[in-house]
């Protein structure tokens, strides 16, 4: 479906890889992709023709005037990596379509393949029992056994069976159908914070991806954002614990009777600590 891609540039790229991102648990993929877009000199490459894949469900009326239907952006960017062996094609999809998901994935991969892409990366969250103050690990899964061995040398493999929901996973399955290499990097996310944005996991994945691709990227701002989130969760937990103690515990002391014996009238202490 080449007609579904609007092309803005035709750069000569050095053995490019594709990194694709859509919203998911913790917005891990989107945080990472948008951070890279902000910190590196990516240029416009192309975009999906959204009306081909997305059905609008309504319109916005602003100041009594109805606007034309709007669609989520699905944009390609490219970055030339002077220090590494691979240039990067970055695809960011603002939303996942409710239908035609298979067609979206095929269009993205077909376009990337024509630009010389042989390997595709996605990233996602891996829900675990990790505590939110722990440093998350990065897991990895791949489309081919040869890639598994390559990842093993990076210490990225984990045992067990994983299900990667949505296009962050499906894209790699379709890449395998097309005989393209595919890798998904997954950052650990505490199950109890799955509904929060998680720059901590995004940072863990970015460090791994930057190392794999020899990308010179400053991660300090993302690290600061990650620390802010950790502090917010700590404060929320402290408040929740305080409320729990207030409502579900009792003091260890008891108040004495208001009525005192005549013998106690001259006593300096009208109340006594009860053991």
C-alpha positions in Angstrom: 0.0 0.0 0.0 2.6 2.5 -1.1 -0.1 5.1 -1.9 -0.9 5.1 1.8 2.5 6.7 2.6 3.1 10.4 1.9 6.9 10.8 1.2 8.6 14.1 2.0 12.3 13.2 1.5 14.4 10.5 -0.2 17.6 10.5 1.8 20.5 8.1 1.2 20.8 6.1 4.4 23.5 4.0 5.8 22.2 0.5 6.6 19.2 1.9 8.5 17.2 0.3 11.2 13.6 1.1 12.0 12.5 2.0 15.6 8.7 2.1 15.8 6.6 3.3 18.7 2.9 3.5 19.7 1.2 4.2 23.0 1.2 1.3 25.4 1.5 0.4 29.1 3.3 3.2 30.9 3.7 5.0 27.6 7.2 3.6 27.6 7.6 3.4 23.9 6.3 6.9 23.3 8.4 8.5 26.0 11.5 6.9 24.5 10.7 7.8 20.9 9.7 11.4 21.6 12.8 11.9 23.8 15.0 10.8 20.9 13.1 13.0 18.5 13.7 16.0 20.8 17.4 15.3 21.5 18.7 14.2 18.1 18.5 16.0 14.8 15.8 13.9 13.1 14.3 15.2 9.9 10.9 14.6 8.3 10.8 11.6 6.1 7.1 10.5 5.5 3.8 9.9 7.1 0.9 7.4 6.8 -2.2 8.8 5.0 -4.3 8.5 8.2 -7.8 8.4 6.6 -6.8 5.2 4.8 -6.5 3.5 8.2 -8.4 5.5 10.8 -12.1 6.2 11.1 -13.0 9.4 12.8 -15.5 9.0 15.6 -16.6 12.7 15.9 -15.6 16.3 15.3 -14.6 19.2 17.5 -16.8 22.3 17.6 -14.6 25.3 18.6 -16.3 28.7 19.3 -19.6 27.3 17.7 -17.7 26.3 14.5 -17.4 22.7 13.6 -13.9 21.7 12.5 -12.9 19.2 9.9 -12.3 15.6 11.2 -8.8 15.2 12.7 -6.7 12.0 12.7 -3.8 10.8 14.8 -0.4 11.5 13.3 1.7 8.5 12.1 5.0 10.0 11.1 8.4 8.8 9.9 11.7 10.6 10.7 15.3 9.9 9.8 18.6 10.6 11.6 22.1 10.1 10.2 24.3 8.4 12.8 27.9 9.7 12.2 29.4 7.5 15.0 27.6 4.2 14.4 27.1 1.7 11.6 23.4 2.3 11.3 21.2 5.4 10.5 17.9 5.4 12.3 14.4 5.6 10.9 12.0 6.6 13.7 8.3 6.0 13.3 5.9 7.4 15.9 2.2 6.6 15.8 0.0 8.8 18.1 -2.7 6.0 18.3 -3.3 2.5 17.3 -6.1 1.9 14.8 -9.1 -0.1 15.9 -9.2 -1.9 12.6 -6.8 -2.4 9.7 -4.0 -3.0 12.1 -2.4 -5.6 9.9 -2.5 -3.2 6.9 -0.9 -0.5 9.0 2.0 -2.8 10.0 2.5 -4.0 6.4 2.6 -0.4 5.0 5.2 0.7 7.6 7.4 -2.3 6.9 7.1 -2.2 3.1 8.1 1.5 3.1 11.0 0.9 5.5 12.3 -2.1 3.5 12.4 0.0 0.4 14.7 2.4 2.2 17.1 -0.5 3.0 15.8 -1.5 6.5 16.7 -5.1 7.4 16.1 -4.9 11.2 13.2 -3.5 13.1 13.1 -2.5 16.8 10.1 -1.8 19.0 9.9 -1.3 22.8 7.3 -2.0 25.4 6.6 -2.5 29.1 7.1 -5.8 31.0 4.9 -5.9 34.0 6.7 -7.5 37.0 6.7 -7.5 40.8 9.6 -5.1 40.8 9.4 -2.3 43.5 9.1 1.2 42.0 12.3 2.2 43.7 14.3 -0.6 42.1 16.3 0.0 38.9 14.4 -1.8 36.2 16.1 -4.3 34.0 15.7 -4.4 30.2 14.4 -7.7 28.6 14.6 -8.6 24.9 12.9 -11.0 22.5 13.8 -11.5 18.8 12.4 -13.0 15.6 15.3 -15.3 14.9 17.6 -17.6 16.8 20.7 -15.8 15.5 19.4 -12.6 17.1 18.8 -14.4 20.3 22.4 -15.3 20.5 23.4 -11.7 19.8 21.1 -10.5 22.6 22.5 -13.1 25.0 25.9 -11.4 24.8 24.2 -8.2 26.0 22.6 -9.8 29.0 19.1 -9.0 27.7 17.4 -12.4 27.7 14.8 -13.5 30.1 13.2 -17.0 30.4 9.5 -17.5 30.0 6.8 -16.8 27.5 5.7 -13.2 26.8 2.7 -11.7 25.1 3.4 -8.3 23.6 0.1 -6.5 23.0 -0.8 -4.2 20.1 1.4 -2.9 17.3 4.5 -2.8 19.5 4.4 -6.6 19.3 2.5 -7.3 16.1 4.8 -5.3 13.9 7.6 -7.7 14.8 5.5 -10.8 14.0 4.7 -9.3 10.5 8.4 -8.4 10.1 9.2 -12.1 10.6 6.7 -13.0 7.9 8.6 -10.7 5.6 11.9 -12.2 6.6 13.0 -9.0 8.4 14.9 -9.2 11.7 13.0 -7.9 14.7 13.8 -7.1 18.3 11.6 -5.9 21.1 13.2 -4.3 24.1 11.0 -4.4 27.2 11.6 -2.3 30.4 10.4 -3.6 33.7 7.3 -1.8 35.1 5.9 -2.3 38.5 2.4 -3.8 38.1 1.0 -1.4 40.7 2.0 1.6 38.6 0.9 0.3 35.2 -1.5 3.2 34.6 1.2 5.8 35.2 3.6 7.2 32.6 6.9 5.4 33.3 10.0 7.3 32.2 12.1 5.0 34.5 11.5 2.0 32.2 11.9 4.2 29.1 15.3 5.4 30.4 16.4 1.8 30.9 15.5 0.8 27.4 17.0 4.0 25.9 20.4 3.3 27.5 20.4 -0.2 26.0 19.3 0.9 22.5 21.8 3.8 22.5 24.6 1.3 23.3 23.5 -1.1 20.6 23.3 1.6 18.0 26.2 3.7 19.2 23.9 6.8 19.6 25.5 9.8 21.4 22.4 11.0 23.4 22.3 12.9 26.6 19.9 11.1 29.0 20.1 13.4 31.9 16.8 15.1 31.4 15.0 11.8 31.1 16.8 10.6 34.2 15.5 13.7 36.1 12.0 13.0 34.9 12.3 9.4 36.1 13.4 10.6 39.5 10.5 13.0 39.7 8.1 10.1 39.1 9.7 8.0 41.7 9.3 10.8 44.3 5.7 11.3 43.3 5.0 7.6 43.9 6.8 7.8 47.2 4.6 10.7 48.3 1.4 9.0 47.1 2.4 5.9 49.0 3.1 7.9 52.2 -0.3 9.6 52.0 -2.0 6.3 51.4 -0.2 4.8 54.3 -1.1 7.7 56.6 -4.8 7.4 55.6 -4.7 3.7 56.3 -3.2 4.2 59.8 -5.7 6.9 60.5 -8.8 4.8 59.6 -7.8 1.3 60.4 -5.7 1.5 63.6 -6.4 2.6 67.2 -4.1 4.3 69.7 -2.4 2.1 72.3 -3.6 4.3 75.1 -7.1 4.7 76.5 -8.6 7.8 78.1 -9.4 7.5 81.8 -12.9 8.0 83.3 -14.1 11.5 83.6 -15.4 10.8 87.1 -12.7 10.6 89.7 -12.8 9.4 93.3 -12.8 12.0 96.0 -9.4 10.7 97.0 -8.0 11.8 93.6 -9.1 15.3 93.8 -5.8 16.5 95.2 -3.8 14.3 92.8 -1.9 16.3 90.2 -2.8 13.7 87.5 -6.4 13.1 86.9 -5.7 10.4 84.2 -3.5 7.4 84.3 -1.8 5.4 81.6 -3.5 2.1 81.2 -1.3 -0.9 80.5 
